[in-house]
Amino acid sequence: MREYLVCFLVAAAVTYVLTPPVRRLAIKAKAMAEVRDRDIHATPTPRWGGLAMYGGFLAGMLIASKLPGMAVVFGGNRQPLALVVGSTLIVGLGLLDDRFGLDAPTKFAGQALAAGSMAFLGIQMVWLPIGGTLVLDPLTSVLLTVLFVVLTINAVNFVDGLDGLAAGIVGIAATAFFIYAFLLSVEFGFDRATLAALISAVLAGICVGFLPHNLNPARLFMGDTGSMLIGLLLAASAITLSGRVDPSAVRGELLLPAILPLLLPLAVIAVPLVDVAMAVVRRTRRGRSPFAPDKEHLHHRLIELGHSQRRAVALMYAWTALIAFSAVAVALVPWPLALVVFLAGLAGLAFLVSRPPAALSRR
């Protein structure tokens, strides 16, 4: 646990320290988010916050490579290199998009390139926990990996619409994923889960380090540079766990049989996935591109109900935590107890969503 904590703290500290100079760089480079009809912010705000997060990610991985406890991850393994290559490509794409505004096909091609690079270098789904263990052929493995990474990137990108929302949601999801990966790698001896735990710890760290600068009112946005980066890292952590740990070996009184490694990645990103699915259906039914922006995301709807921006963000955090940690709880306690807690939390959050405080003004 100490090694993971060190990586988390280093990633958080470096991200926090780098954010102010990155903000000045973004202003100088005119990488600014202007105010549009669909936006919540009222004044132009610098982007490129993802560049500071990228620095925190590299620092966390560098420290990890020097720790004896992480030798199983870096010893003769190309997966850390694959992660760095994919992250570097996605950050480069994000920097260009935040500055010049790339069109949707170009962004999609860049995302596929970053995901494909990771897959070819070793971060890919090897099997799926379906019917025991379904081993994937090389082509299917790469294609499914690229599809999952691109979907996760865009799910996180779509939900990045309020101050602190994307960083908080992904930070919560990464923490939930870390708990399960740590349980497998340490308590049950699955070495292949160690990389997933490391990625999750570093990802949670860069989100925590960036949040103080990004909470309402935000002084800097992560931009597509950051949202695509944390989406890619979240997908990579899921793939290195669920796509590589043999589900037939996940047994024991406290562990749900093989289905949990398949469900957990979907649970931790459930809120962004629901948002992106609703957006695609909504836009295509209106004859618009699925990538065409609008002001009808889940967080927009919460504000329309009368919730303040901060309260809307807190509610989205709570929904993410409820779903993600309920899924993890199935691995720790009997599933009926986890179900009761989930249903109680569901009822409580539904009540809070339907009862916005009238006294709070919109921000």
N, C-alpha and C positions, 0 to 999 in steps of 0.2 A: 504493500500500500504506500510506503514512503516514496518509492520511485515515482509512482503515479502522481502523488501529491506534489513532489518537486516539479514534475513536468507541467502540471496544472498551474502552479504558482508562477513559474518562469514565463509560461505563455501569457498568463493574465498580466503580469507586471510589464513585460515588454510591450504588449499591445497597449496598455494604459499609457506608458511613457511615450510611445511613438505617435499616439493619436494627435496631440497638439501640433507637432511639426508637420505631420501629414495634412492637417487642416490648413496650415499656412501654405503648404505646397499646392493644395487643391485650389485655394483662392488665387494664388499666383498664376496657376495654369488655366484658370477660368473653368475648372471642372465644377460647375455650380448647378444645383437643382433649382430651376426657375419655378415660379408659382404658376400652376395650370388649374383649369377648372376642376379637375378631378383630385387635386392635391389637398392635403389638410394643412400643411405649413403655410404661413402667411408671408414669409420673407425668403428671398433666395438663400439657399444653404449649401455650403460646400459638400462635395461627395468625396469619393476615394478613401473613406474610412476603412474599406476592405484592405487597403495597402498596409495599414498598421496591423490589422488582424493577420495578414500574411506574414509580416515580420514576427509576430508572436508565435505563429505556427512553426516557422522555421527555427526559432529559438527553442521552442519546446521539443521539437524533433532532434535538434542538435544535442541538447542536454541529455535526452533519452539515449542517444547513441553512445554516450560516455558512461552510462550507468551499468554496472555489472548485472543487475537484475533484468536488463533489457537485452542481454546478449542473444536470447532466443529469437528476438525480433530482427536484429541487425546482422547476425552471423550468417553470412552467405545467402542472404535473402534479398531478392530484388524488389519486394513489395514496398519498402520505404522509399526507394528510388522512384517507383511507379507513382507513389502518392505525391512526391515532390514535383515530378514532371507534370502530372495532371493538374496540380494546384497552380503551378507556374503558368501553364497555358491558360487556365481559366481566369487567373488574375490579369494576365496581359489582355485577354479579351474584354474583361470588365473595365479596365482602365480606358481602353479605346471607346467602349460604349458610353461610359460616364462622361467622357469629354466630347465625343463627336456624335453620339447617338446612332448606333448601328441599326440596320433594319433587321427584322425578325429572322429571315432566312440566313443571314450572315451570323447572327448570334447562335442560331440552332446548329449551324455547321461547326462553329467554334466549340460549342458544348460537346458535340459528338466527337470532335477531334480530341478534346481533353479526356473524355470518357474512354474513347478507343485507345488512346495512348496508355492509360492506366491498365486497361484490360490486356493489351499486348505485352505489357511489362510484368504482369502477374497478379494484379488485383482484379479478379473475375470470379463469377459464380461457377463453382465446380460441380455442385449438385444441388438439388432441391429436395426438401423433406416431404415428398409426395409419394405415397404408396411405399413407405419405408425410406429408401434412398434412390432418387432418380438421378443417375449420372448423366451429365450433359456432354454432348460432343463439342469439340473446340469451337466450331462456328456458332452454334446455339449459345454456348457459354459467353462468347464475346458480344453477340447481339443482345442477349438478355441483360448483360452488364451495362452496355451502353444505354439501353432503353431505361433501365432503373435509375442510372445516374442522371440522365437528362431529365427524367420525370421529377426526381427529387430536387434537382437544381431549380427547375421552373416552379415547383410547388413552393419552395422557400422564397423564390423571387416574387411570386404572386402575393404572398402574405406580407411582404415588406412594405407596408403602407402607413404605419404609424410609428412615432418615435419609440424606439426600444422594442418593437414588437418581434421582428425576426430574430434579433440576437437573444431575446429572452426565451422565445419558443424553442429555438434550436439548442440553447444552453440547457433548458429543462429536458429536452429529448436526449441530448448527449449524456446528461447525468443518469437518466433512467437506463440508457443503453450501457453505460459504464458499469452500473451495479450488476447487470446480468452477465456482462462479459467478464467482470472481475470474479463473479461467483463461479463461472465455468473455468477460468484460467487458474485461479488460486485454490478454490475449495475442491474442484473436481479434476484438476490437473490437465486441462485442455490447453496445450501450448499454443495451438492455432488461434485461441481466443485472446491471446496476449496483445496482438497488434490492434484488435478491435478495441480493447480496453484502453490502450495508449492513445489511439486516435480520438476516442471519446473524451478522455481526460484533457487532452490538448485543445480539442474543440470547445469543451466547456470553459476552459481557461481563457481562450481568446474572446469568447462571448462575454464573460464576466469582466474582462479587462476593458472591453469597448463600451459596455452599458453605461458607466458613469458619464460618458461624453454624449450618449445617444438618447438618454431618457428625456422626456418632455420637460422643457423645451430643448430640443436637440441642437447642439452646436456643430454637429457634423453627421452626415449620413454615411452609412456603409456603402451605398450605391450598389449597382450590379456587381462591382468588384467584390464586395463583401458578401452579398446574398448568394451569388453563384459559388463563391469559395466555401462558405459554410454548408451550402447544399451539397456540394461535391464531397466534402469531408464527412458529412452525415451519411451519405450514400456509401462511401468507402468503408466506414465503420460497420455498417449493416452487412455489406458484401463480405468483408473479411471474417465476420462472425457467422451469419446465416448461410452464406454460400460456400463455406469451407469447413465448418465444424460438422462432422458426421452426425446427423440427427438421430440415427439409430443408436448412437452411443450415449445420448442424453437421457439417462434413466435415473431412477431414484424416487424415494417417497415424496420429496418436496418439488420435484420437477415434472411439469406436464410432459407427456410423451412428445414425440418428434414435432408436433404441430407448432409448439411455441417458437422455435427459431424462425419459422416462416411468418408467424403473426406479429412478432415483436417489432421488426422494422416498420411494418405498416402502422402499428399502434403508435410508435414514437413520432411519426410524421402524419398522424391521422388528420389533424386540423389543417395543415397546409394542403394535404391531398384532397380533402373535402372541398376546400376553397377553390383549388384549381379545377376540380371536376365540375363544380357548379359554374365556374366562369366559362369553361369550354362549352358546356351545354347552353348556357345563356347566350353566348355570343354567336354560336353557330345557328341557333334557332332564329336569330335576328339577321342572319345572312352576313355576319361580320367575321373577320379573322379571329381565331381563338386567342391570338396574341394581341388583339386590339385592346387598349386599356379602357377601363370604365371605372365608375365609382360605386360599384355594387358588391364589393367583397364583403366578407363576414364582418370585418372591423368597421367598414362603412355602415353596415346595417345596424351594428350596435350603437354607433353614434346617432344614427337616425332615430333610434328608439329613445334617445334622451340621455345616454351615458356620456360622461366626459371622455376625453381622449385617454386620460390616465386610467380611468375605470374600465374602459373598453379593452385596453392593453392588459390590465390585471385579470379581466374575465377570460381573455384568450389564453393567458398564462395558465389560469386555473383549469380550463378545458384540456389543455395539453398535458398538464401534470396529472389530471384525473385519469385520462386514457393511458398515458405512458406508464405511470407507476402502478396502475391497476393490472396492466399486462405483466409487469415485472413481479408484482405481488403473487401472481399465479405460480411463479417459480419458487416462492419462499413460504407460502402458506397454502392450506387446502383451498381449492378453487371455490367452494361455496362461500367461504368467508370473504375471499377477494371479490366475489360477485355482489355480496351484500354491501360491502364498503363502496363498490363502484356505483350501485344503484342509489345508495344514500347520497353520495356526492353528486350524482346526476340530478337527483331531485333538488338538491340545494342550489346547484348552479342554474338550473332551469328557473327556479324562483327568482334568483338574483338578476338574471337576464330580463325577465318579464317585469321587474319592478325597478326601473331606473329612478334614482333619487331626483325628484323634481327641482330640488334646490341647487343642484350642480349645473353650472353653465357649461355649454359646449366650448371646447378649446380647439 
